[in-house]
């Protein structure tokens, strides 16, 4: 079967993968998610892991994106350097099986002392642009384990910066002296707002984190507030760095809704407009646009 | 036996403990270290854990300092608030067995939005002052899992601030996406110097950490440099926060020599004089001075 008759798109990450069946007319008619991320599959296991997808969703050409193309994935798809748009991604596809199985390259950014990489977010960002959900020039915030701030310039990824906010929060919650204080889910509440304000205003993250515990020990804050405050503190710090990437317009916040809502709330506390875009919809849009360029 | 005939001093931390036999003339004549920190002993186990110390070092009065006095230790010794000197610590001793077994209180600091606590470092700091190793007014840096910056005012702890540098480095090395890059020991080399300079100059720690990996992936830095650079970056960030605690004189760096040497090197890169004081000697001095106040 050819790409024009429909295809399978896979967002293949480090710990999970999501597969989607896309029909010839662009509708997504079937999907699945499992825990067969690249670490669970491991070297040598990818042909069989791909067969499982075909058995699950049907015999169609496959477009694979995310960490599957990293040096810990199946076959390395070299990064497309900035500026990178949909044509650059299509030109950089790594063909595992010519005409039938392709891996989307990530995007790299080098300028002066700055160095950065992404894998997976580029499909969402350029897909949202391709579908008109994001203007050609925009500042995009893409929260996740590694939050990305992306400058879209004339419809291409011109520059971007990664802030390790999600990973730092997870490390603190799972392994640090703050672990017992961070079990509650973070919410957008007064403690979150105070945390965001501190992070936006002060550049003392690695000290303020310890204060979270000290305040509880000294009766200056309630235990129940710690998770929301700490989440706000990390996100406010993230915004202080990311908003430096420029622009005055509304920020587009793209990704999983439970994360985009936290970042959008923090942006409004920072006095910036925020518009949320669902990451899954953007991913499917990106895959459709890439397939249009290769079919 | 009375305190005047000699005593046992114990630095009882979260994961380890160190015991010292101090003779009537102040000489330390025996010592041991083991992994019976408070987490390993656990609730109910402390009387027996104390007996082991007496069996090992002899039947003397015992002065216990560190996390043993925390809410996760044996008996909570309430924090002495700043300003706190040797007399305030002696007055705040928590007597487990009257006249024979005492726990040293920690120190707390509250001012405006600032809240902080320490347990264990106060004995070293005030001991070093008591022995004339630190002037009555000084800025002290005490690296460890939680680095402390202490203002000594007229021989008392006037204010202090904790930066989670050591814990953050350990979290990154053991559990993060940088783990495979941080296996080498950190050294004072050109990469360390670049990291310190970045941390002193820029307030983007949570973004710069990701760049460490990106630079290696993009061939802009060697893997072997990552541990020293990251250590320098965290310490430089720490110095930027801690040096804000004031003073122009040499900074006294106190603690374990392998850590004080890194921080002293970073201070010199920052253009500040640094003088190292051995934490173990300072701890024993502090215990002797406290015993003089109670015997």
Interface residues (C-beta under 8 A of the other chain):
Chain A: X71 X79 X108 X110 X114 X115 X116 X117 X146 X161 X162 X163 X164 X165 X167 X168 X171 X172 X174 X175 X176 X177 X203 X204 X205 X206 X207 X209 X210 X211 X213 X214 X215 X217 X218 X220 X221 X234 X237 X238 X240 X241
Chain B: X71 X79 X108 X110 X114 X115 X116 X117 X146 X161 X162 X163 X164 X165 X167 X168 X171 X172 X174 X175 X176 X177 X203 X204 X205 X206 X207 X209 X210 X211 X213 X214 X215 X217 X218 X220 X221 X234 X237 X238 X240 X241
